[in-house]
Amino acid sequence: MLSSPDVLIATRHHQMFPVLEASEIGRIARLGERRTYAAGSHIFTTGEVAVGAFVLLSGRVDITQRNRHAEPELIVTHGPGSFMGELAQLSGRPSLVDGVAREPVEALVIPPSRLRELLVEEAELGERIMRALILRRVRLLRSGAGGPVIVGGADNTDVLRLEGFLERNGHPHQRLDPNSDPCARALIERFQVTPRKLPLVLCPNGAMLRNPTEVELARYIGMVASLDPDRVYDVAIVGAGPAGLAAAVYAASEGLSTLVLDCRAFGGQAGASARIENYLGFPTGITGAALMARAYNQAQKFRAEMAIPDEVGRLDVPTNAGCIRLTLANAEQVRSRSVVIASGARYRRLGVQNLASFEGSSVHYWASPLEAQLCGGQEVALVGAGNSAGQAAVYLADRVAKVWMIVRGHSLDASMSRYLIERIAATRNIQIMYNTSVSALDGSDGLLQAVRCRSHLSSDERTCAIRHLFLFIGADPNTDWLAGSGIALDDRGFIRTGANFQGPLVVRHNHRIPYRHAISYDAACARGSALR
Ligand SMILES: Cc1cc2nc3c(=O)[nH]c(=O)nc-3n(C[C@H](O)[C@H](O)[C@H](O)COP(=O)(O)OP(=O)(O)OC[C@H]3O[C@@H](n4cnc5c(N)ncnc54)[C@H](O)[C@@H]3O)c2cc1C
């Protein structure tokens, strides 16, 4: 039986590996440079930045991926007319596969900047190549090959943290579990790694990290590079949620030099949505991750640059009317003529004393396949009554024994869309506890054992043996980082906007910014959840 990545190749082979006609190669020849490679030479190598994408003019090239034991596995052999490349080449990131010349090869090398030109200038060919780039990444994501190997148990909180981070950034990764894999055990013994230092992360470039932060990992695997402090962008966008990515697509497609910064992953809150059904044009619904990946790739196609993960810590508008300066958490600086603030919202946390000790292992703010796998076959609890809670409940119900929904109010009508209320009512293993709040969490070593709930009507406390709790209790504007910037916030932290806003910091309206979005400075504008 074919495994999932191979099914993709079998069913979409012609789309994944398009062969260009001589006339098409002739048209794009101006974008590249002809190069020759001897038989056996490594044209590109996993973990290293390739010179670009390639169109094979003569000869054959084996494309291999590395499995979790670093052994090569053949994906495809390219021949004349084949296009060689993957999404990594669109943004000049390290390659996720190896390309080795089987025989003497001549190829047209197209550097990343010219590849993006090709995608925009050549509508039909560009579409075929973009589709191939995306399908190739999807296949790598399914096999996990090409990215880092995480050595640690599936239930280790830090393994979950790093897997979640890579997953949300659409970066392939694999796990070696020391409980079942002798190589993983040998590695841990060889480097005398204590449980506290797990997981180990083996990077494609050979580096080995011990329980890294997300930012450390991202730097080692080349997801994010240093920014040029002397460059002045036309637009810098803080936040790569739906608002930030939409702004990036429109700014970049108008030819503005555009930089998008996000401290975590592209997609923002929407990336966590199990199924978005109210977005125009998707009658069968689409997962938030898939929708946001499309937007992310679309923005890059138009040459928007991505700096993810990179957290913006401060915004300064110099008094001499120079560029706006953004200072990042790692002290790097970015200069831009205008800034779009799309930093959205951050999840509200439950007012329970020991909550932090369970976050990441037993308390979750996302319901993605990763969390669903953790909870498989168990009963889980979910707090919330909005659309995100409803979507998560329906998604989890298919994958767990039972979902207990804990709802503060006496109905869902005021806060949830009708289609979700009906779906919940029709799902036999979702049970709603109305007029109820979580009063305490019991457990130890980061593992939840029970959730205590109190009824508002009777004040009775009930203890439920639950090991996984999902929180979808709304969000607050993510605007703390604007402190000291001079941008006016209201008492709830929303950015003050609008024609009627007469705060002391309104300088003047830029006639190109609609009044509804005009804020304190004419060069900065706000978008999305951070906006009131
Ligand atoms: C589980 C879930 C399901 C949902 N389902 C739906 C649905 O079906 N339909 C619907 O219409 N809406 C849905 N929503 C709501 C929708 O996702 C949000 O309205 C939308 O994501 C808001 O977009 P945004 O870009 O304004 O902000 P966000 O999505 O919050 O994105 C903001 C981004 O900014 C980044 N950021 C914040 N501060 C900084 C900083 N200082 N530096 C750098 N980056 C920063 C964050 O990491 C984040 O990625 C759902 C939300 C959730 C959580």
The ligand as a Gaussian input file, in Angstrom:
#p B3LYP/6-31G(d) Opt

LIG

0 1
 C       -9.613000      28.767000      16.958000
 C      -10.108000      29.970000      16.191000
 C      -11.047000      29.804000      15.165000
 C      -11.529000      30.899000      14.444000
 N      -12.417000      30.688000      13.433000
 C      -12.892000      31.720000      12.702000
 C      -13.833000      31.523000      11.640000
 O      -14.212000      30.406000      11.332000
 N      -14.278000      32.592000      10.954000
 C      -13.858000      33.856000      11.272000
 O      -14.290000      34.800000      10.614000
 N      -12.971000      34.089000      12.283000
 C      -12.489000      33.054000      13.004000
 N      -11.616000      33.280000      14.040000
 C      -11.206000      34.667000      14.327000
 C      -10.096000      35.116000      13.347000
 O       -9.100000      34.119000      13.311000
 C       -9.520000      36.448000      13.810000
 O      -10.534000      37.396000      13.742000
 C       -8.365000      36.880000      12.915000
 O       -7.324000      35.932000      12.961000
 C       -7.827000      38.244000      13.340000
 O       -6.810000      38.561000      12.429000
 P       -5.651000      39.602000      12.727000
 O       -4.685000      39.472000      11.594000
 O       -6.216000      40.910000      13.028000
 O       -4.921000      39.136000      14.088000
 P       -4.310000      37.771000      14.572000
 O       -4.897000      36.631000      13.854000
 O       -4.392000      37.816000      16.052000
 O       -2.759000      37.884000      14.140000
 C       -1.887000      38.758000      14.776000
 C       -0.456000      38.280000      14.560000
 O        0.437000      39.265000      15.073000
 C        1.531000      38.626000      15.700000
 N        2.107000      39.554000      16.667000
 C        1.515000      40.078000      17.776000
 N        2.340000      40.925000      18.400000
 C        3.477000      40.953000      17.679000
 C        4.709000      41.631000      17.838000
 N        4.936000      42.501000      18.853000
 N        5.690000      41.396000      16.941000
 C        5.481000      40.548000      15.900000
 N        4.327000      39.874000      15.720000
 C        3.349000      40.088000      16.590000
 C        0.915000      37.388000      16.329000
 O        1.902000      36.376000      16.531000
 C       -0.130000      36.983000      15.291000
 O        0.378000      36.031000      14.373000
 C      -11.101000      32.206000      14.775000
 C      -10.162000      32.391000      15.816000
 C       -9.671000      31.298000      16.520000
 C       -8.667000      31.506000      17.622000

